[in-house]
Amino acid sequence: MNTHTYPVEVEWSAPGGTDDYRTYPREHLLSSAAAQSITASADPHFLGDPSLWNPEQLLVAAAANCHMLSYLALCALRGVTVLEYTDTAVGTMIENSGAGGRFTEILLSPRVVLAPGADADLALALHHDAGEQCYIAASLSCPVTHSPQIMTA
């Protein structure tokens, strides 16, 4: 069994600290050894900066990215030539009445453009396989569903 670790650093600081819930800054920096840093914040509903990534968006992005990478690999291995892949992914989260919350679903809506002559039925079926192989989707307690659209160039 292979074990992999993915260290990520989260950095936050503020001169005044968290002395006032409504006014302390939510902006923070996400970084890892192999990637550029990402400036992030809280969701605007939780007083964050709407122009920055928030953890909820990053979770949805991770699920969409993982599915895409799994899908493209499967297509390459099965001889399906993909020319374009775009996805409009949406995560749905509910808040609990007390505190906290949870995601109830992440819906992926990939739009795939195939090369002329590519097997569209196989391309469609490979989304199911990609969903089964995606490490992120397998790790989440909410369902990650997909509604792909396949077209030929």
Residue pairs with C-beta under 8 A, 6 or more apart in sequence:
6 32
7 32
7 33
8 30
8 31
8 32
9 29
9 30
9 31
9 32
10 28
10 29
10 30
11 28
11 29
11 31
12 25
12 27
12 28
12 29
14 24
14 25
16 23
16 24
17 24
18 24
22 47
26 41
26 42
26 46
26 47
26 48
26 49
27 39
27 40
27 41
27 48
27 49
27 52
28 39
28 40
28 41
29 37
29 38
29 39
29 40
30 37
30 38
30 39
30 40
30 53
30 58
31 37
31 38
38 53
38 58
39 52
39 53
40 52
40 53
40 54
40 55
40 58
41 48
41 49
41 52
41 53
41 54
42 48
42 49
42 54
42 55
43 54
43 55
43 56
43 57
44 50
44 54
48 54
53 61
56 91
56 93
56 103
57 91
59 91
59 103
59 106
59 140
60 89
60 90
60 91
60 106
61 89
62 136
63 89
63 91
63 106
63 108
63 134
63 136
63 137
63 140
63 144
64 87
64 89
64 106
64 108
65 136
66 134
66 135
66 136
66 137
67 87
67 108
67 110
67 127
67 130
67 131
67 134
67 136
67 137
67 144
67 146
68 85
68 87
68 110
68 130
70 129
70 130
70 131
70 133
70 134
71 82
71 85
71 110
71 112
71 126
71 127
71 130
72 82
72 85
74 80
74 126
74 129
74 130
74 133
75 81
75 82
75 123
75 126
78 122
78 126
79 119
80 114
80 118
80 119
80 122
80 123
80 126
81 114
81 115
81 118
82 112
82 113
82 114
82 115
82 118
82 123
83 113
83 114
83 115
83 153
84 111
84 112
84 113
84 153
85 110
85 111
85 112
85 113
86 110
86 111
87 108
87 109
87 110
87 111
88 109
88 111
89 106
89 107
89 108
89 109
90 106
90 107
90 109
91 103
91 105
91 106
91 107
92 103
92 104
92 105
92 106
92 107
93 101
93 102
93 103
93 104
94 101
94 102
94 104
95 101
96 102
102 141
102 142
103 140
103 141
103 142
104 142
105 142
105 143
105 144
105 145
106 137
106 140
106 142
106 143
106 144
106 145
107 145
107 146
107 147
108 144
108 145
108 146
108 147
108 148
109 146
109 147
109 148
109 149
110 127
110 146
110 148
110 149
111 148
111 149
111 151
112 123
112 148
112 149
112 150
112 151
113 151
113 152
113 153
114 120
114 123
114 150
114 151
114 152
114 153
115 152
115 153
116 152
116 153
117 152
118 152
120 150
120 152
123 150
124 148
124 150
127 146
127 148
131 137
131 144
131 145
131 146
132 138
134 144
136 144
137 144
